[in-house]
Amino acid sequence: MADWTAKNPSGRRIALVGATSMLALAVAAPAFAQAQPAPGGDNGAPQDEIVVTGLRGSLQRNLDIKRSAPGVVDAISAEDIGKFPDSNVAASLQRLPGVSIQRAGARGEATGITVRGFGGDFNETLYDGRRVSTATGQRSVDFSTIGADFVGQLNLLKTPDVTIAANSIGATVNIMFPKPFDHPGLRLSASASGSWQEDAKKVVPTGGLLFSDTFADDTFGILADVVYTRHDTQANNVYINGFNFSTYAPCQLAGSTAASCNPSDTSATASDRRSVIGAFPQQYGAQQVYTKDERIDGRVAVQWHPTDEVMVTLDDNYSRQQVRSHSFGYGVWFNQGSLRNVQLDSNGVPTNFSQAGSQTDFVANDTDNVLETNQTGLNVKWDVSDNFSVEADGNYSKSWRNPGGRINDDNADVGYGYAIGPNLGVKIDGNSDDTLPVLVNYGAGGNPARFADTSVFGSHVMVRQANKTTDQIKQGRLAAQWKDDKFSIKFGGQYLEEVYRNQTSNTFANNFWQAYSGYGPDSATNPNSVAGVRLPSSLFANTVGVGGFMPGFAGALAGPLINYSVADVRNYLSGLGNPQTKQIPGFNYADGQVGPNFTGNFDLALDPASVQRIQERTWALFVRASFETEIAGMPLFFNAGMREEHTNIASSGVGRQPLTLTTSEADRTLLNVTYTPTQPITVKSSYSYLLPSLDMKLNVTDTFDLRFDASRTLTRPNLGFLSPVLNVGQLQRIGALTATGNNPELRPYLSDNFDVAAEWYYKRNSYIAVDFFLKNVSNFIVAGTTRQTVNGVVDPTTGQLANFAVSARVNGPEATVRGVEIAWQHVFGDSGFGFQANATLVNTNKPYDKADFSTSGFAVTGLANSANAVAFYDKNGFQIRAALNWRDEYLLQFGQAQNTGSFGAEPTFVNAATQVDLSSSWDITNRISVFGEVLNITNETYSTHGRFKNQLLTVFNYGRRVTVGARFRL
């Protein structure tokens, strides 16, 4: 029996299922008894016979889809074949009510969406009704991997269609690609454009070609398209990786008169005992990132109409995205126990402090990530009779991330510290949306003029990683439908199997990353024990100033940044020779792993903790009945459906336990780890859920509709969360020991959803809609952090059992999310002018409590009020559109880049932001048009903060982007 009945279901869930069944029976009788046709219908007010193309035509089609849909649906359709309204799928979706976007900081690209406060995996993306593989471990799709040029239509289903899926608590995005019989005959579309980002200062190309034709009296058709897209972006970034709360000893605070200071949780001396709650920045830094994003999309669709009753469609979608980046900057690591003269504000946030002998790291990083996806599908539709039809659909999708195990992350870390390390600190004078934290007392020997003194630069660490991931989906669906004028029923079954594999090789696993760590002879406190080698200044000749680094932000940064080559530093170190055959001063001979095994090359080794295989198989049965009837002369449209899903999971990994921790001879902030032998681990689990759905639409008048919708939906856990192993990684810092544990027994989030809406279609291409929604969500997956020992390992710095901050995920709390969407679309007659405006207001009974320092704190993430406004002119072949998107501050997630605090996973908030975009096009002839687009006109930044507003975590300035191009169509 399904879990919803087996585990003491709440009253509201029983009521939901019961209401669906009873309403279906209550409406069925009058539906069959109706003899006369119902007036009105889905088409609404009488329409003039006017054919409108371009932007206004697209808006009218979207409106028609919205009104005719049985549930709550919004749509975006292409203005013409090869002419989608936006260059990014997510950017288009954010124009819809209730939709906000999530951006990738360094690129500024819209990569994901949030619908009604639910983002990421809470939203399911389908290609023509099919799940697509991702190779990221997540359920959600990165929208920057989808070429928008030849998308035909986007449907955003805020209430489920049980015949397709019920696996999204936020919404289901169905991306519909064009097919030959959508536009019979010969069609040819081509586009070319150049894109320029103001900081990258380089024009890069984008181009696409689509061919479609039908033959043999329109019984056979083929469509093929290919698109090449490139975006270059230069972004500036200031960050604090981990702004966690823990406890200070009174001797660490400003004004302390203690003769000595040895902070401890168990000290008998009051001034040394950790008792004052306060935050500390784990790592502070600034960097510049240049990103090159290239994508190739290709698609072939073949359709065959052997008879009027049969349609066969075979299609293949291919994409390959390669994102390469080069970043350079600096970073400073802080240990809370080493901080002195700490000044805390009323919230416990440090506004100033110092740390003696601080290391200053100058870092360069090269990444090269490839994501390749191919999906092949076959669909057969057969109209057996006028009333009965059958559809069979199957697809195979596979994604590869970094196929072949290519090295995708190469990092060099050099600098100075210890003997010449300054008594360095960070000063915070304002909030995270307009003020940068700044370094004080920086530079070699405490001299700011020597901040970038390359003459004392020594080697530290070389981190190299090769992540390899595959994701495979096999899916089959069989459905049948019987319908007449007033009643239809659709039923069928579906099978989906997904297999996700992941493994990473790196220089952590063999400890080769520390081969020459220690910052070299100038930083050595003991001339007889030098760690690291002095590096030639010639490797670091290129500098970048920090003036105007973050527009709109106060706070002077330390500088300059040094732009150097990772490969040049690695080659210099490898060129020193083989430390096994010759004595090399500064090599890390003392380490038990790297000392006897490193031969000069920074080779990678497999990290056992990264090995993961998740197999998930789901069987589903579904039925949906649709009725048309009348209530008091008003047409009523009614859908009732159910979907039963059963899922089996097999989660496999490689387990090991830590044996010892030893202090690194080369880096005094590090602890080296040794492990037990590895062993394979597999855990199996299963679950079943019944997912009912109900949609009702009442045509009160020819122009006014009322809706009521109720449903249950689920969202499955991130595949990466299902690993069965506890991982104590190699990178352990003194005073900041961490471990991560996942949970193969996690259950899906469940949500009971309710919508009540009113829609007024008061004239052609114009409407006003108000939608109230409520979601009761249970089984929230929370990533709690607890302090615990692991395998009896002793911390050599304290002589006591090591105390790890262990992050693990469990199902737990329930929460209610409620809100209202308000949308208004208006076109001013035949003037060509019009606008779209919408706002979403949301709240929850589980908001975040900043004053709660318990490790079990919980809140709903992603919730934020938002508003969108689009003003446009579209007439006589010329159109221009200005779009404004605003989103208030919101809780993004629990967890930060470094989770080393004492009170659970600390929050990450995204600051409020407003972005303004402008686009325009002009049809020079019926076949040739030119277009342009300016994104982020106001040069908006992206910034986040911790528990309190002045705890900046990261801020990115990704600048403006200008695109100019031309289209040809035949």
Secondary structure, DSSP 8 states (H G I E B T S, - for coil): --HHHHT---HHHHHHHHHHHHHHHHHHHHHHH--S--SS-TT-S--------HHHHHHHHHHHHHHH-SS-EEEEE-SBTTB-SSSSHHHHHTTSTTEEEEE-TTT--EEEEEETTEEGGGEEEEETTEE---SSSSSS--GGGS--TT--EEEEESS-BTTTB---SSEEEEEE---GGGS-S-EEEEEEEEEEETTT--EEEEEEEEEEEEETTTTEEEEEEEEEEEEEEEEEEEEES-EEEEEE-GGGBTT---S----BSS-SSGGGB--EEEEEESEEEEEEEEEEEEEEEEEEEEEEEEETTEEEEEEEEEEEEEEEEEEEEEEEE--GGG-EEEEE-TTS-EEEEEBTT--EEEEEEEEEEEEEEEEEEEEEEEE-SSSEEEEEEEEEEEEEESTT----EEEEEEEE-GGG---BEEE--S-TTTB--EEES-SGGG-GGGTT-GGG-EEEEEEEEEEEEEEEEEEEEEEEEEE-SSEEEEEEEEEEEEEEEEEEEESSTT-GGGTT-S--GGG-SSTTS--S-B--GGGG-EEE--TTSSTT-B------EEE--HHHHHHHHHTT--TTTS--TT--TTSTTHHHH--SS---EE-GGG-EEEEEEEEEEEEEEEEEEEETTEEEEEEEEEEEEEEEEEEEEEE--EEEEEE-SS-TTEEEEEE---EEEEEEEEEEEEEEEEEEEEESSSSEEEEEEEEEEEE---GGGG---EE--S-EETTB-EEEE--TT---EEEEEEEEEEEEEEETTEEEEEEEEEEEEES-EEEEEEEE--TT-EETTTTEE--EEEEEEEE---EEEEEEEEEEEEE-TTSSEEEEEEEEEEEESS---TT---TT-----S---EEEEEEEEEETTEEEEEEEEEE--EEEEE--SS---SSSS-EEEE--EEEEEEEEEEESSSSEEEEEEEE-TT---EEEE-SSTT-EEEEEE---EEEEEEEEE-
